[in-house]
Amino acid sequence: MIGKAYSGLSDGEIEELTEHFTEHTLSQRGSVRTVTPNIVLEIAFDSIQASQRHDSGLALRFPRIKAIRRDKGVDEIDTLTYARKLAGK
């Protein structure tokens, strides 16, 4: 976990992703789902800072969903190593 982004999608995109994640749920505990990782979202944020709240040790400040990246596969996502580099760690 590095952050939670809730804003940035249209109503249609929210409906589409809700259906997709419902269909690809591996497990569910309360309102938290573990899903098959097969969607790439582009997340915009103001900065990255150290955090004791997240297991990653980092937190995105003011994250928002910028785009559903249909042109990218999960093998092309940025890694926690890259996020640490952006944070100067």
PDB file of N, CA, C and O in Angstrom:
ATOM      1  N   MET A   1       0.843  -1.173   0.000  1.00  0.00           N
ATOM      2  CA  MET A   1       0.000   0.000   0.000  1.00  0.00           C
ATOM      3  C   MET A   1       0.889   1.237   0.000  1.00  0.00           C
ATOM      4  O   MET A   1       1.838   1.348   0.777  1.00  0.00           O
ATOM      5  N   ILE A   2       0.557   2.154  -0.887  1.00  0.00           N
ATOM      6  CA  ILE A   2       1.280   3.424  -0.961  1.00  0.00           C
ATOM      7  C   ILE A   2       0.303   4.595  -0.951  1.00  0.00           C
ATOM      8  O   ILE A   2       0.713   5.745  -0.791  1.00  0.00           O
ATOM      9  N   GLY A   3      -0.966   4.314  -1.118  1.00  0.00           N
ATOM     10  CA  GLY A   3      -1.984   5.360  -1.092  1.00  0.00           C
ATOM     11  C   GLY A   3      -3.308   4.847  -1.603  1.00  0.00           C
ATOM     12  O   GLY A   3      -3.406   3.747  -2.147  1.00  0.00           O
ATOM     13  N   LYS A   4      -4.327   5.667  -1.417  1.00  0.00           N
ATOM     14  CA  LYS A   4      -5.665   5.338  -1.896  1.00  0.00           C
ATOM     15  C   LYS A   4      -6.170   6.508  -2.720  1.00  0.00           C
ATOM     16  O   LYS A   4      -6.227   7.639  -2.237  1.00  0.00           O
ATOM     17  N   ALA A   5      -6.534   6.235  -3.956  1.00  0.00           N
ATOM     18  CA  ALA A   5      -7.038   7.276  -4.851  1.00  0.00           C
ATOM     19  C   ALA A   5      -8.522   7.016  -5.100  1.00  0.00           C
ATOM     20  O   ALA A   5      -8.913   5.931  -5.530  1.00  0.00           O
ATOM     21  N   TYR A   6      -9.324   8.014  -4.828  1.00  0.00           N
ATOM     22  CA  TYR A   6     -10.775   7.857  -4.961  1.00  0.00           C
ATOM     23  C   TYR A   6     -11.392   8.721  -6.045  1.00  0.00           C
ATOM     24  O   TYR A   6     -12.502   8.440  -6.497  1.00  0.00           O
ATOM     25  N   SER A   7     -10.710   9.750  -6.465  1.00  0.00           N
ATOM     26  CA  SER A   7     -11.317  10.685  -7.409  1.00  0.00           C
ATOM     27  C   SER A   7     -10.641  10.609  -8.768  1.00  0.00           C
ATOM     28  O   SER A   7      -9.548  10.058  -8.904  1.00  0.00           O
ATOM     29  N   GLY A   8     -11.301  11.168  -9.766  1.00  0.00           N
ATOM     30  CA  GLY A   8     -10.708  11.274 -11.085  1.00  0.00           C
ATOM     31  C   GLY A   8     -11.405  10.503 -12.182  1.00  0.00           C
ATOM     32  O   GLY A   8     -11.106  10.705 -13.359  1.00  0.00           O
ATOM     33  N   LEU A   9     -12.338   9.615 -11.825  1.00  0.00           N
ATOM     34  CA  LEU A   9     -13.033   8.812 -12.838  1.00  0.00           C
ATOM     35  C   LEU A   9     -14.434   9.350 -13.099  1.00  0.00           C
ATOM     36  O   LEU A   9     -15.059   9.942 -12.219  1.00  0.00           O
ATOM     37  N   SER A  10     -14.913   9.138 -14.306  1.00  0.00           N
ATOM     38  CA  SER A  10     -16.296   9.479 -14.634  1.00  0.00           C
ATOM     39  C   SER A  10     -17.223   8.422 -14.032  1.00  0.00           C
ATOM     40  O   SER A  10     -16.766   7.353 -13.625  1.00  0.00           O
ATOM     41  N   ASP A  11     -18.512   8.716 -13.974  1.00  0.00           N
ATOM     42  CA  ASP A  11     -19.475   7.737 -13.467  1.00  0.00           C
ATOM     43  C   ASP A  11     -19.435   6.451 -14.287  1.00  0.00           C
ATOM     44  O   ASP A  11     -19.520   5.355 -13.733  1.00  0.00           O
ATOM     45  N   GLY A  12     -19.304   6.585 -15.606  1.00  0.00           N
ATOM     46  CA  GLY A  12     -19.234   5.407 -16.478  1.00  0.00           C
ATOM     47  C   GLY A  12     -18.003   4.559 -16.193  1.00  0.00           C
ATOM     48  O   GLY A  12     -18.081   3.330 -16.180  1.00  0.00           O
ATOM     49  N   GLU A  13     -16.872   5.208 -15.965  1.00  0.00           N
ATOM     50  CA  GLU A  13     -15.647   4.473 -15.658  1.00  0.00           C
ATOM     51  C   GLU A  13     -15.755   3.771 -14.304  1.00  0.00           C
ATOM     52  O   GLU A  13     -15.271   2.650 -14.146  1.00  0.00           O
ATOM     53  N   ILE A  14     -16.386   4.422 -13.331  1.00  0.00           N
ATOM     54  CA  ILE A  14     -16.589   3.796 -12.029  1.00  0.00           C
ATOM     55  C   ILE A  14     -17.462   2.554 -12.167  1.00  0.00           C
ATOM     56  O   ILE A  14     -17.159   1.520 -11.573  1.00  0.00           O
ATOM     57  N   GLU A  15     -18.525   2.641 -12.934  1.00  0.00           N
ATOM     58  CA  GLU A  15     -19.394   1.474 -13.160  1.00  0.00           C
ATOM     59  C   GLU A  15     -18.618   0.351 -13.840  1.00  0.00           C
ATOM     60  O   GLU A  15     -18.727  -0.812 -13.452  1.00  0.00           O
ATOM     61  N   GLU A  16     -17.838   0.706 -14.852  1.00  0.00           N
ATOM     62  CA  GLU A  16     -17.042  -0.293 -15.585  1.00  0.00           C
ATOM     63  C   GLU A  16     -16.053  -0.992 -14.661  1.00  0.00           C
ATOM     64  O   GLU A  16     -15.954  -2.219 -14.677  1.00  0.00           O
ATOM     65  N   LEU A  17     -15.321  -0.226 -13.857  1.00  0.00           N
ATOM     66  CA  LEU A  17     -14.331  -0.823 -12.969  1.00  0.00           C
ATOM     67  C   LEU A  17     -14.979  -1.612 -11.843  1.00  0.00           C
ATOM     68  O   LEU A  17     -14.456  -2.647 -11.431  1.00  0.00           O
ATOM     69  N   THR A  18     -16.112  -1.136 -11.340  1.00  0.00           N
ATOM     70  CA  THR A  18     -16.827  -1.879 -10.296  1.00  0.00           C
ATOM     71  C   THR A  18     -17.214  -3.258 -10.816  1.00  0.00           C
ATOM     72  O   THR A  18     -17.015  -4.261 -10.131  1.00  0.00           O
ATOM     73  N   GLU A  19     -17.762  -3.309 -12.017  1.00  0.00           N
ATOM     74  CA  GLU A  19     -18.136  -4.596 -12.618  1.00  0.00           C
ATOM     75  C   GLU A  19     -16.899  -5.473 -12.831  1.00  0.00           C
ATOM     76  O   GLU A  19     -16.916  -6.668 -12.533  1.00  0.00           O
ATOM     77  N   HIS A  20     -15.833  -4.869 -13.348  1.00  0.00           N
ATOM     78  CA  HIS A  20     -14.601  -5.625 -13.603  1.00  0.00           C
ATOM     79  C   HIS A  20     -14.041  -6.212 -12.303  1.00  0.00           C
ATOM     80  O   HIS A  20     -13.708  -7.396 -12.246  1.00  0.00           O
ATOM     81  N   PHE A  21     -13.938  -5.382 -11.261  1.00  0.00           N
ATOM     82  CA  PHE A  21     -13.355  -5.853 -10.005  1.00  0.00           C
ATOM     83  C   PHE A  21     -14.260  -6.879  -9.320  1.00  0.00           C
ATOM     84  O   PHE A  21     -13.767  -7.797  -8.665  1.00  0.00           O
ATOM     85  N   THR A  22     -15.558  -6.735  -9.463  1.00  0.00           N
ATOM     86  CA  THR A  22     -16.490  -7.721  -8.910  1.00  0.00           C
ATOM     87  C   THR A  22     -16.263  -9.084  -9.574  1.00  0.00           C
ATOM     88  O   THR A  22     -16.228 -10.116  -8.905  1.00  0.00           O
ATOM     89  N   GLU A  23     -16.112  -9.065 -10.893  1.00  0.00           N
ATOM     90  CA  GLU A  23     -15.900 -10.302 -11.644  1.00  0.00           C
ATOM     91  C   GLU A  23     -14.529 -10.928 -11.361  1.00  0.00           C
ATOM     92  O   GLU A  23     -14.368 -12.141 -11.494  1.00  0.00           O
ATOM     93  N   HIS A  24     -13.551 -10.120 -10.978  1.00  0.00           N
ATOM     94  CA  HIS A  24     -12.181 -10.604 -10.790  1.00  0.00           C
ATOM     95  C   HIS A  24     -11.755 -10.630  -9.325  1.00  0.00           C
ATOM     96  O   HIS A  24     -10.564 -10.566  -9.021  1.00  0.00           O
ATOM     97  N   THR A  25     -12.729 -10.724  -8.419  1.00  0.00           N
ATOM     98  CA  THR A  25     -12.425 -10.777  -6.988  1.00  0.00           C
ATOM     99  C   THR A  25     -11.903 -12.161  -6.610  1.00  0.00           C
ATOM    100  O   THR A  25     -12.524 -13.178  -6.918  1.00  0.00           O
ATOM    101  N   LEU A  26     -10.760 -12.184  -5.943  1.00  0.00           N
ATOM    102  CA  LEU A  26     -10.171 -13.431  -5.447  1.00  0.00           C
ATOM    103  C   LEU A  26     -10.637 -13.710  -4.023  1.00  0.00           C
ATOM    104  O   LEU A  26     -10.902 -14.854  -3.656  1.00  0.00           O
ATOM    105  N   SER A  27     -10.734 -12.640  -3.222  1.00  0.00           N
ATOM    106  CA  SER A  27     -11.236 -12.766  -1.855  1.00  0.00           C
ATOM    107  C   SER A  27     -11.801 -11.418  -1.426  1.00  0.00           C
ATOM    108  O   SER A  27     -11.484 -10.373  -1.994  1.00  0.00           O
ATOM    109  N   GLN A  28     -12.651 -11.480  -0.400  1.00  0.00           N
ATOM    110  CA  GLN A  28     -13.261 -10.250   0.096  1.00  0.00           C
ATOM    111  C   GLN A  28     -13.384 -10.329   1.606  1.00  0.00           C
ATOM    112  O   GLN A  28     -13.826 -11.337   2.156  1.00  0.00           O
ATOM    113  N   ARG A  29     -12.984  -9.242   2.272  1.00  0.00           N
ATOM    114  CA  ARG A  29     -13.124  -9.131   3.717  1.00  0.00           C
ATOM    115  C   ARG A  29     -13.759  -7.778   3.993  1.00  0.00           C
ATOM    116  O   ARG A  29     -13.104  -6.741   3.889  1.00  0.00           O
ATOM    117  N   GLY A  30     -15.035  -7.797   4.344  1.00  0.00           N
ATOM    118  CA  GLY A  30     -15.775  -6.548   4.492  1.00  0.00           C
ATOM    119  C   GLY A  30     -15.872  -5.860   3.142  1.00  0.00           C
ATOM    120  O   GLY A  30     -16.294  -6.466   2.158  1.00  0.00           O
ATOM    121  N   SER A  31     -15.484  -4.603   3.097  1.00  0.00           N
ATOM    122  CA  SER A  31     -15.529  -3.866   1.830  1.00  0.00           C
ATOM    123  C   SER A  31     -14.204  -3.927   1.071  1.00  0.00           C
ATOM    124  O   SER A  31     -14.069  -3.318   0.009  1.00  0.00           O
ATOM    125  N   VAL A  32     -13.224  -4.660   1.609  1.00  0.00           N
ATOM    126  CA  VAL A  32     -11.903  -4.757   0.978  1.00  0.00           C
ATOM    127  C   VAL A  32     -11.837  -6.015   0.115  1.00  0.00           C
ATOM    128  O   VAL A  32     -12.090  -7.123   0.587  1.00  0.00           O
ATOM    129  N   ARG A  33     -11.492  -5.821  -1.155  1.00  0.00           N
ATOM    130  CA  ARG A  33     -11.380  -6.942  -2.089  1.00  0.00           C
ATOM    131  C   ARG A  33      -9.930  -7.132  -2.512  1.00  0.00           C
ATOM    132  O   ARG A  33      -9.187  -6.165  -2.680  1.00  0.00           O
ATOM    133  N   THR A  34      -9.546  -8.371  -2.678  1.00  0.00           N
ATOM    134  CA  THR A  34      -8.302  -8.705  -3.354  1.00  0.00           C
ATOM    135  C   THR A  34      -8.715  -9.160  -4.737  1.00  0.00           C
ATOM    136  O   THR A  34      -9.512 -10.087  -4.878  1.00  0.00           O
ATOM    137  N   VAL A  35      -8.177  -8.511  -5.759  1.00  0.00           N
ATOM    138  CA  VAL A  35      -8.594  -8.799  -7.130  1.00  0.00           C
ATOM    139  C   VAL A  35      -7.411  -9.248  -7.970  1.00  0.00           C
ATOM    140  O   VAL A  35      -6.257  -8.998  -7.624  1.00  0.00           O
ATOM    141  N   THR A  36      -7.708  -9.906  -9.063  1.00  0.00           N
ATOM    142  CA  THR A  36      -6.684 -10.269 -10.032  1.00  0.00           C
ATOM    143  C   THR A  36      -6.059  -8.977 -10.556  1.00  0.00           C
ATOM    144  O   THR A  36      -6.779  -8.094 -11.021  1.00  0.00           O
ATOM    145  N   PRO A  37      -4.742  -8.851 -10.490  1.00  0.00           N
ATOM    146  CA  PRO A  37      -4.100  -7.605 -10.937  1.00  0.00           C
ATOM    147  C   PRO A  37      -3.981  -7.551 -12.459  1.00  0.00           C
ATOM    148  O   PRO A  37      -2.970  -7.971 -13.022  1.00  0.00           O
ATOM    149  N   ASN A  38      -5.011  -7.036 -13.116  1.00  0.00           N
ATOM    150  CA  ASN A  38      -4.991  -6.995 -14.574  1.00  0.00           C
ATOM    151  C   ASN A  38      -5.482  -5.667 -15.153  1.00  0.00           C
ATOM    152  O   ASN A  38      -5.801  -5.590 -16.339  1.00  0.00           O
ATOM    153  N   ILE A  39      -5.543  -4.635 -14.333  1.00  0.00           N
ATOM    154  CA  ILE A  39      -5.918  -3.284 -14.765  1.00  0.00           C
ATOM    155  C   ILE A  39      -4.798  -2.340 -14.339  1.00  0.00           C
ATOM    156  O   ILE A  39      -4.293  -2.435 -13.220  1.00  0.00           O
ATOM    157  N   VAL A  40      -4.413  -1.434 -15.226  1.00  0.00           N
ATOM    158  CA  VAL A  40      -3.408  -0.429 -14.892  1.00  0.00           C
ATOM    159  C   VAL A  40      -4.092   0.930 -14.812  1.00  0.00           C
ATOM    160  O   VAL A  40      -4.759   1.358 -15.754  1.00  0.00           O
ATOM    161  N   LEU A  41      -3.921   1.598 -13.680  1.00  0.00           N
ATOM    162  CA  LEU A  41      -4.447   2.946 -13.491  1.00  0.00           C
ATOM    163  C   LEU A  41      -3.274   3.909 -13.378  1.00  0.00           C
ATOM    164  O   LEU A  41      -2.289   3.616 -12.700  1.00  0.00           O
ATOM    165  N   GLU A  42      -3.377   5.044 -14.032  1.00  0.00           N
ATOM    166  CA  GLU A  42      -2.368   6.087 -13.890  1.00  0.00           C
ATOM    167  C   GLU A  42      -2.805   6.986 -12.742  1.00  0.00           C
ATOM    168  O   GLU A  42      -3.914   7.519 -12.750  1.00  0.00           O
ATOM    169  N   ILE A  43      -1.935   7.150 -11.761  1.00  0.00           N
ATOM    170  CA  ILE A  43      -2.247   7.930 -10.572  1.00  0.00           C
ATOM    171  C   ILE A  43      -1.402   9.195 -10.568  1.00  0.00           C
ATOM    172  O   ILE A  43      -0.176   9.132 -10.666  1.00  0.00           O
ATOM    173  N   ALA A  44      -2.059  10.339 -10.455  1.00  0.00           N
ATOM    174  CA  ALA A  44      -1.359  11.613 -10.290  1.00  0.00           C
ATOM    175  C   ALA A  44      -1.309  11.910  -8.796  1.00  0.00           C
ATOM    176  O   ALA A  44      -2.191  11.494  -8.044  1.00  0.00           O
ATOM    177  N   PHE A  45      -0.277  12.628  -8.370  1.00  0.00           N
ATOM    178  CA  PHE A  45      -0.142  12.968  -6.949  1.00  0.00           C
ATOM    179  C   PHE A  45       0.752  14.195  -6.827  1.00  0.00           C
ATOM    180  O   PHE A  45       1.472  14.547  -7.761  1.00  0.00           O
ATOM    181  N   ASP A  46       0.697  14.841  -5.667  1.00  0.00           N
ATOM    182  CA  ASP A  46       1.496  16.048  -5.457  1.00  0.00           C
ATOM    183  C   ASP A  46       2.917  15.737  -5.028  1.00  0.00           C
ATOM    184  O   ASP A  46       3.856  16.399  -5.469  1.00  0.00           O
ATOM    185  N   SER A  47       3.088  14.740  -4.175  1.00  0.00           N
ATOM    186  CA  SER A  47       4.423  14.360  -3.719  1.00  0.00           C
ATOM    187  C   SER A  47       4.358  12.995  -3.053  1.00  0.00           C
ATOM    188  O   SER A  47       3.282  12.442  -2.825  1.00  0.00           O
ATOM    189  N   ILE A  48       5.533  12.468  -2.749  1.00  0.00           N
ATOM    190  CA  ILE A  48       5.640  11.215  -2.000  1.00  0.00           C
ATOM    191  C   ILE A  48       6.407  11.535  -0.724  1.00  0.00           C
ATOM    192  O   ILE A  48       7.411  12.247  -0.748  1.00  0.00           O
ATOM    193  N   GLN A  49       5.921  11.002   0.382  1.00  0.00           N
ATOM    194  CA  GLN A  49       6.611  11.242   1.651  1.00  0.00           C
ATOM    195  C   GLN A  49       6.710   9.953   2.448  1.00  0.00           C
ATOM    196  O   GLN A  49       6.000   8.983   2.183  1.00  0.00           O
ATOM    197  N   ALA A  50       7.592   9.959   3.418  1.00  0.00           N
ATOM    198  CA  ALA A  50       7.724   8.816   4.315  1.00  0.00           C
ATOM    199  C   ALA A  50       6.439   8.647   5.111  1.00  0.00           C
ATOM    200  O   ALA A  50       5.784   9.631   5.455  1.00  0.00           O
ATOM    201  N   SER A  51       6.073   7.388   5.408  1.00  0.00           N
ATOM    202  CA  SER A  51       4.837   7.115   6.137  1.00  0.00           C
ATOM    203  C   SER A  51       5.003   5.872   6.993  1.00  0.00           C
ATOM    204  O   SER A  51       5.519   4.854   6.532  1.00  0.00           O
ATOM    205  N   GLN A  52       4.567   5.959   8.230  1.00  0.00           N
ATOM    206  CA  GLN A  52       4.527   4.779   9.092  1.00  0.00           C
ATOM    207  C   GLN A  52       3.178   4.082   8.980  1.00  0.00           C
ATOM    208  O   GLN A  52       3.013   2.973   9.487  1.00  0.00           O
ATOM    209  N   ARG A  53       2.219   4.714   8.327  1.00  0.00           N
ATOM    210  CA  ARG A  53       0.874   4.160   8.171  1.00  0.00           C
ATOM    211  C   ARG A  53       0.835   3.024   7.151  1.00  0.00           C
ATOM    212  O   ARG A  53       0.099   2.053   7.330  1.00  0.00           O
ATOM    213  N   HIS A  54       1.626   3.145   6.082  1.00  0.00           N
ATOM    214  CA  HIS A  54       1.611   2.154   5.003  1.00  0.00           C
ATOM    215  C   HIS A  54       2.809   1.218   5.119  1.00  0.00           C
ATOM    216  O   HIS A  54       3.909   1.640   5.476  1.00  0.00           O
ATOM    217  N   ASP A  55       2.581  -0.058   4.812  1.00  0.00           N
ATOM    218  CA  ASP A  55       3.650  -1.060   4.864  1.00  0.00           C
ATOM    219  C   ASP A  55       4.825  -0.720   3.952  1.00  0.00           C
ATOM    220  O   ASP A  55       5.960  -1.116   4.219  1.00  0.00           O
ATOM    221  N   SER A  56       4.550   0.013   2.879  1.00  0.00           N
ATOM    222  CA  SER A  56       5.617   0.381   1.941  1.00  0.00           C
ATOM    223  C   SER A  56       6.592   1.388   2.546  1.00  0.00           C
ATOM    224  O   SER A  56       7.716   1.529   2.064  1.00  0.00           O
ATOM    225  N   GLY A  57       6.168   2.088   3.598  1.00  0.00           N
ATOM    226  CA  GLY A  57       6.998   3.135   4.181  1.00  0.00           C
ATOM    227  C   GLY A  57       6.860   4.463   3.463  1.00  0.00           C
ATOM    228  O   GLY A  57       7.550   5.428   3.789  1.00  0.00           O
ATOM    229  N   LEU A  58       5.962   4.511   2.480  1.00  0.00           N
ATOM    230  CA  LEU A  58       5.738   5.718   1.688  1.00  0.00           C
ATOM    231  C   LEU A  58       4.243   6.025   1.603  1.00  0.00           C
ATOM    232  O   LEU A  58       3.400   5.144   1.771  1.00  0.00           O
ATOM    233  N   ALA A  59       3.939   7.287   1.338  1.00  0.00           N
ATOM    234  CA  ALA A  59       2.549   7.683   1.105  1.00  0.00           C
ATOM    235  C   ALA A  59       2.505   8.729  -0.004  1.00  0.00           C
ATOM    236  O   ALA A  59       3.308   9.662  -0.035  1.00  0.00           O
ATOM    237  N   LEU A  60       1.554   8.553  -0.906  1.00  0.00           N
ATOM    238  CA  LEU A  60       1.319   9.564  -1.934  1.00  0.00           C
ATOM    239  C   LEU A  60       0.483  10.674  -1.313  1.00  0.00           C
ATOM    240  O   LEU A  60      -0.479  10.399  -0.596  1.00  0.00           O
ATOM    241  N   ARG A  61       0.842  11.928  -1.583  1.00  0.00           N
ATOM    242  CA  ARG A  61       0.043  13.052  -1.103  1.00  0.00           C
ATOM    243  C   ARG A  61      -0.952  13.458  -2.180  1.00  0.00           C
ATOM    244  O   ARG A  61      -0.571  13.731  -3.319  1.00  0.00           O
ATOM    245  N   PHE A  62      -2.211  13.496  -1.816  1.00  0.00           N
ATOM    246  CA  PHE A  62      -3.316  13.889  -2.690  1.00  0.00           C
ATOM    247  C   PHE A  62      -3.372  13.076  -3.994  1.00  0.00           C
ATOM    248  O   PHE A  62      -3.380  13.649  -5.083  1.00  0.00           O
ATOM    249  N   PRO A  63      -3.411  11.729  -3.878  1.00  0.00           N
ATOM    250  CA  PRO A  63      -3.492  10.906  -5.091  1.00  0.00           C
ATOM    251  C   PRO A  63      -4.871  10.992  -5.744  1.00  0.00           C
ATOM    252  O   PRO A  63      -5.885  11.111  -5.055  1.00  0.00           O
ATOM    253  N   ARG A  64      -4.901  10.931  -7.054  1.00  0.00           N
ATOM    254  CA  ARG A  64      -6.147  10.900  -7.815  1.00  0.00           C
ATOM    255  C   ARG A  64      -5.915  10.086  -9.078  1.00  0.00           C
ATOM    256  O   ARG A  64      -4.816  10.069  -9.630  1.00  0.00           O
ATOM    257  N   ILE A  65      -6.952   9.424  -9.519  1.00  0.00           N
ATOM    258  CA  ILE A  65      -6.846   8.592 -10.721  1.00  0.00           C
ATOM    259  C   ILE A  65      -6.867   9.508 -11.931  1.00  0.00           C
ATOM    260  O   ILE A  65      -7.813  10.270 -12.131  1.00  0.00           O
ATOM    261  N   LYS A  66      -5.832   9.428 -12.723  1.00  0.00           N
ATOM    262  CA  LYS A  66      -5.723  10.272 -13.911  1.00  0.00           C
ATOM    263  C   LYS A  66      -6.310   9.584 -15.141  1.00  0.00           C
ATOM    264  O   LYS A  66      -6.963  10.222 -15.967  1.00  0.00           O
ATOM    265  N   ALA A  67      -6.069   8.266 -15.256  1.00  0.00           N
ATOM    266  CA  ALA A  67      -6.541   7.548 -16.443  1.00  0.00           C
ATOM    267  C   ALA A  67      -6.517   6.049 -16.215  1.00  0.00           C
ATOM    268  O   ALA A  67      -5.725   5.533 -15.426  1.00  0.00           O
ATOM    269  N   ILE A  68      -7.404   5.359 -16.922  1.00  0.00           N
ATOM    270  CA  ILE A  68      -7.322   3.907 -17.041  1.00  0.00           C
ATOM    271  C   ILE A  68      -6.395   3.667 -18.228  1.00  0.00           C
ATOM    272  O   ILE A  68      -6.706   4.083 -19.345  1.00  0.00           O
ATOM    273  N   ARG A  69      -5.272   3.009 -18.007  1.00  0.00           N
ATOM    274  CA  ARG A  69      -4.279   2.828 -19.060  1.00  0.00           C
ATOM    275  C   ARG A  69      -4.504   1.497 -19.771  1.00  0.00           C
ATOM    276  O   ARG A  69      -3.862   0.492 -19.463  1.00  0.00           O
ATOM    277  N   ARG A  70      -5.415   1.513 -20.714  1.00  0.00           N
ATOM    278  CA  ARG A  70      -5.737   0.306 -21.481  1.00  0.00           C
ATOM    279  C   ARG A  70      -4.583  -0.111 -22.394  1.00  0.00           C
ATOM    280  O   ARG A  70      -4.524  -1.249 -22.860  1.00  0.00           O
ATOM    281  N   ASP A  71      -3.667   0.829 -22.640  1.00  0.00           N
ATOM    282  CA  ASP A  71      -2.513   0.555 -23.503  1.00  0.00           C
ATOM    283  C   ASP A  71      -1.349  -0.077 -22.755  1.00  0.00           C
ATOM    284  O   ASP A  71      -0.336  -0.411 -23.370  1.00  0.00           O
ATOM    285  N   LYS A  72      -1.469  -0.248 -21.445  1.00  0.00           N
ATOM    286  CA  LYS A  72      -0.380  -0.785 -20.625  1.00  0.00           C
ATOM    287  C   LYS A  72      -0.782  -2.102 -19.986  1.00  0.00           C
ATOM    288  O   LYS A  72      -1.942  -2.304 -19.626  1.00  0.00           O
ATOM    289  N   GLY A  73       0.181  -2.990 -19.851  1.00  0.00           N
ATOM    290  CA  GLY A  73      -0.027  -4.239 -19.137  1.00  0.00           C
ATOM    291  C   GLY A  73       0.555  -4.128 -17.741  1.00  0.00           C
ATOM    292  O   GLY A  73       1.342  -3.223 -17.463  1.00  0.00           O
ATOM    293  N   VAL A  74       0.171  -5.046 -16.858  1.00  0.00           N
ATOM    294  CA  VAL A  74       0.662  -4.982 -15.482  1.00  0.00           C
ATOM    295  C   VAL A  74       2.177  -5.182 -15.395  1.00  0.00           C
ATOM    296  O   VAL A  74       2.794  -4.811 -14.397  1.00  0.00           O
ATOM    297  N   ASP A  75       2.773  -5.761 -16.429  1.00  0.00           N
ATOM    298  CA  ASP A  75       4.225  -5.923 -16.439  1.00  0.00           C
ATOM    299  C   ASP A  75       4.950  -4.601 -16.716  1.00  0.00           C
ATOM    300  O   ASP A  75       6.179  -4.548 -16.666  1.00  0.00           O
ATOM    301  N   GLU A  76       4.193  -3.531 -17.008  1.00  0.00           N
ATOM    302  CA  GLU A  76       4.779  -2.227 -17.312  1.00  0.00           C
ATOM    303  C   GLU A  76       4.576  -1.188 -16.210  1.00  0.00           C
ATOM    304  O   GLU A  76       4.921  -0.020 -16.390  1.00  0.00           O
ATOM    305  N   ILE A  77       4.018  -1.604 -15.071  1.00  0.00           N
ATOM    306  CA  ILE A  77       3.738  -0.634 -14.019  1.00  0.00           C
ATOM    307  C   ILE A  77       5.019  -0.200 -13.312  1.00  0.00           C
ATOM    308  O   ILE A  77       6.030  -0.901 -13.326  1.00  0.00           O
ATOM    309  N   ASP A  78       4.941   0.985 -12.691  1.00  0.00           N
ATOM    310  CA  ASP A  78       6.057   1.436 -11.865  1.00  0.00           C
ATOM    311  C   ASP A  78       6.090   0.607 -10.595  1.00  0.00           C
ATOM    312  O   ASP A  78       5.061   0.113 -10.133  1.00  0.00           O
ATOM    313  N   THR A  79       7.268   0.461 -10.043  1.00  0.00           N
ATOM    314  CA  THR A  79       7.472  -0.384  -8.870  1.00  0.00           C
ATOM    315  C   THR A  79       7.666   0.463  -7.615  1.00  0.00           C
ATOM    316  O   THR A  79       7.836   1.681  -7.685  1.00  0.00           O
ATOM    317  N   LEU A  80       7.637  -0.206  -6.474  1.00  0.00           N
ATOM    318  CA  LEU A  80       7.920   0.459  -5.210  1.00  0.00           C
ATOM    319  C   LEU A  80       9.357   0.998  -5.211  1.00  0.00           C
ATOM    320  O   LEU A  80       9.627   2.042  -4.616  1.00  0.00           O
ATOM    321  N   THR A  81      10.262   0.302  -5.866  1.00  0.00           N
ATOM    322  CA  THR A  81      11.644   0.773  -5.992  1.00  0.00           C
ATOM    323  C   THR A  81      11.683   2.129  -6.691  1.00  0.00           C
ATOM    324  O   THR A  81      12.412   3.030  -6.276  1.00  0.00           O
ATOM    325  N   TYR A  82      10.895   2.264  -7.751  1.00  0.00           N
ATOM    326  CA  TYR A  82      10.830   3.539  -8.473  1.00  0.00           C
ATOM    327  C   TYR A  82      10.198   4.622  -7.594  1.00  0.00           C
ATOM    328  O   TYR A  82      10.648   5.768  -7.610  1.00  0.00           O
ATOM    329  N   ALA A  83       9.175   4.276  -6.839  1.00  0.00           N
ATOM    330  CA  ALA A  83       8.537   5.242  -5.943  1.00  0.00           C
ATOM    331  C   ALA A  83       9.528   5.720  -4.886  1.00  0.00           C
ATOM    332  O   ALA A  83       9.549   6.903  -4.545  1.00  0.00           O
ATOM    333  N   ARG A  84      10.335   4.823  -4.373  1.00  0.00           N
ATOM    334  CA  ARG A  84      11.361   5.204  -3.387  1.00  0.00           C
ATOM    335  C   ARG A  84      12.386   6.160  -4.025  1.00  0.00           C
ATOM    336  O   ARG A  84      12.845   7.107  -3.387  1.00  0.00           O
ATOM    337  N   LYS A  85      12.733   5.896  -5.280  1.00  0.00           N
ATOM    338  CA  LYS A  85      13.650   6.784  -5.991  1.00  0.00           C
ATOM    339  C   LYS A  85      13.032   8.172  -6.137  1.00  0.00           C
ATOM    340  O   LYS A  85      13.714   9.174  -5.923  1.00  0.00           O
ATOM    341  N   LEU A  86      11.757   8.246  -6.496  1.00  0.00           N
ATOM    342  CA  LEU A  86      11.076   9.542  -6.616  1.00  0.00           C
ATOM    343  C   LEU A  86      11.055  10.284  -5.273  1.00  0.00           C
ATOM    344  O   LEU A  86      11.143  11.511  -5.229  1.00  0.00           O
ATOM    345  N   ALA A  87      10.936   9.523  -4.185  1.00  0.00           N
ATOM    346  CA  ALA A  87      10.895  10.117  -2.855  1.00  0.00           C
ATOM    347  C   ALA A  87      12.285  10.464  -2.328  1.00  0.00           C
ATOM    348  O   ALA A  87      12.414  11.051  -1.254  1.00  0.00           O
ATOM    349  N   GLY A  88      13.320  10.102  -3.081  1.00  0.00           N
ATOM    350  CA  GLY A  88      14.677  10.386  -2.655  1.00  0.00           C
ATOM    351  C   GLY A  88      15.188   9.424  -1.597  1.00  0.00           C
ATOM    352  O   GLY A  88      16.062   9.767  -0.800  1.00  0.00           O
ATOM    353  N   LYS A  89      14.638   8.222  -1.596  1.00  0.00           N
ATOM    354  CA  LYS A  89      15.025   7.202  -0.598  1.00  0.00           C
ATOM    355  C   LYS A  89      15.960   6.187  -1.222  1.00  0.00           C
ATOM    356  O   LYS A  89      16.396   5.253  -0.549  1.00  0.00           O
TER     357      LYS A  89
END
